Amino acid sequence: MRTYAVNSPQAAGRLLALMMIVDGNLASAELQALQRSKILEHIDMDAAEFQRLLQELCDDMLTATATLHGAVQLSNPVIDSLLAEIADPDLRRKLLHAMWKIADADGWLADGEAVLLTRASNAWSAETNFHRHTR
């Protein structure tokens, strides 16, 4: 997998893209949820750049991950390394909120989505400021 600068639009966008494809299916409802969330505006990324990032993620995953029944199988260390590229507590909160909206959009929480959301919640909630702002 490529590495991106911490808190960069690319690091944040990749997590959003991953949320959309980790179940092996890019649903139009997920794209609509992404648009409604306005998260791309927050991370200063336009739709064309997000599409390029999504393609790069798919390319990386074809060479670096396994699939099972069409769903992407990422190892926990890979997921954790992607999550570690986001350090800002405010950005973490906004991304996690958008990731949940994307996961909920198609009315089905796939195993891969659940794993990604759980790992993000666990890794990012260890941040003291995260707890303080979510209450």
C-alpha positions as CSV (number, residue, x, y, z in Angstrom):
1,M,0.0,0.0,0.0
2,R,1.1,3.5,-0.7
3,T,1.8,5.8,2.3
4,Y,0.5,9.3,2.6
5,A,1.4,12.2,4.8
6,V,-0.3,12.2,8.2
7,N,-3.7,14.0,8.1
8,S,-3.4,14.6,4.4
9,P,-6.5,14.7,2.1
10,Q,-5.2,11.5,0.5
11,A,-4.9,9.6,3.8
12,A,-8.4,10.6,4.8
13,G,-9.8,10.0,1.3
14,R,-8.3,6.5,1.2
15,L,-10.1,5.5,4.4
16,L,-13.4,6.8,2.9
17,A,-12.7,4.9,-0.3
18,L,-11.8,1.8,1.6
19,M,-15.1,2.0,3.6
20,M,-16.9,2.0,0.2
21,I,-15.2,-1.1,-1.2
22,V,-14.2,-3.2,1.7
23,D,-17.4,-5.3,1.3
24,G,-16.5,-6.1,-2.3
25,N,-19.3,-3.9,-3.7
26,L,-19.3,-0.2,-4.5
27,A,-23.0,0.7,-4.0
28,S,-24.5,3.9,-5.5
29,A,-26.1,4.5,-2.1
30,E,-22.6,4.7,-0.6
31,L,-21.5,7.3,-3.1
32,Q,-24.7,9.3,-2.3
33,A,-23.9,9.1,1.4
34,L,-20.4,10.3,0.8
35,Q,-21.8,13.3,-1.2
36,R,-24.4,14.1,1.5
37,S,-21.8,14.0,4.3
38,K,-19.8,16.8,2.7
39,I,-16.6,15.2,4.1
40,L,-14.8,15.6,0.8
41,E,-15.2,19.4,1.1
42,H,-13.9,19.2,4.7
43,I,-10.7,17.3,3.6
44,D,-10.3,19.6,0.6
45,M,-10.7,16.9,-2.1
46,D,-12.8,17.2,-5.2
47,A,-14.8,14.3,-6.8
48,A,-12.2,13.8,-9.6
49,E,-9.3,13.5,-7.1
50,F,-11.4,11.1,-5.0
51,Q,-12.1,8.9,-8.0
52,R,-8.4,8.8,-8.8
53,L,-7.6,7.9,-5.2
54,L,-10.3,5.2,-5.3
55,Q,-8.6,3.7,-8.4
56,E,-5.2,3.8,-6.8
57,L,-6.6,2.0,-3.7
58,C,-8.1,-0.7,-5.9
59,D,-4.8,-1.1,-7.8
60,D,-2.9,-1.4,-4.5
61,M,-5.4,-3.9,-3.1
62,L,-5.2,-6.1,-6.1
63,T,-1.5,-6.6,-5.5
64,A,-1.4,-6.4,-1.7
65,T,-4.5,-8.1,-0.3
66,A,-6.6,-11.2,-0.4
67,T,-10.3,-11.6,-1.2
68,L,-12.9,-14.0,0.1
69,H,-16.2,-14.3,-1.7
70,G,-15.5,-10.9,-3.4
71,A,-14.8,-9.1,-0.1
72,V,-11.5,-7.6,0.6
73,Q,-9.5,-9.2,3.4
74,L,-7.1,-6.7,4.9
75,S,-4.9,-7.7,7.8
76,N,-5.2,-5.9,11.1
77,P,-1.7,-4.4,10.8
78,V,-2.6,-3.0,7.3
79,I,-5.8,-1.5,8.6
80,D,-4.0,0.0,11.6
81,S,-1.3,1.5,9.4
82,L,-3.9,3.3,7.3
83,L,-5.7,4.5,10.4
84,A,-2.4,5.8,11.9
85,E,-2.1,8.2,9.0
86,I,-4.9,10.2,10.7
87,A,-3.8,11.8,14.0
88,D,-6.0,14.9,14.3
89,P,-8.8,14.2,16.7
90,D,-11.3,16.5,14.9
91,L,-10.5,14.8,11.6
92,R,-10.8,11.4,13.2
93,R,-14.3,12.2,14.5
94,K,-15.5,13.6,11.2
95,L,-14.1,10.6,9.2
96,L,-15.6,8.1,11.6
97,H,-19.0,9.8,11.3
98,A,-18.8,9.7,7.5
99,M,-17.6,6.1,7.5
100,W,-20.6,5.1,9.5
101,K,-22.9,6.9,7.1
102,I,-21.3,5.1,4.2
103,A,-21.5,1.7,5.9
104,D,-25.2,2.3,6.7
105,A,-26.1,3.6,3.3
106,D,-26.8,0.2,1.6
107,G,-28.7,-1.1,4.6
108,W,-26.2,-3.9,5.3
109,L,-23.2,-4.0,7.5
110,A,-20.7,-6.3,5.9
111,D,-18.0,-8.1,7.9
112,G,-15.2,-6.0,6.4
113,E,-17.1,-2.8,7.1
114,A,-17.6,-3.9,10.7
115,V,-13.9,-4.7,11.1
116,L,-12.8,-1.4,9.7
117,L,-15.3,0.6,11.9
118,T,-14.3,-1.4,15.0
119,R,-10.6,-0.9,14.5
120,A,-11.1,2.8,13.8
121,S,-13.3,3.3,16.8
122,N,-10.8,1.4,19.0
123,A,-7.7,3.1,17.7
124,W,-9.0,6.6,17.6
125,S,-11.1,6.5,20.8
126,A,-7.8,6.0,22.7
127,E,-7.3,9.7,22.0
128,T,-8.3,11.6,25.2
129,N,-9.7,14.5,23.1
130,F,-11.8,12.1,21.1
131,H,-13.7,11.0,24.2
132,R,-14.1,14.5,25.5
133,H,-15.7,15.8,22.3
134,T,-18.0,12.8,21.7
135,R,-19.9,13.1,25.0
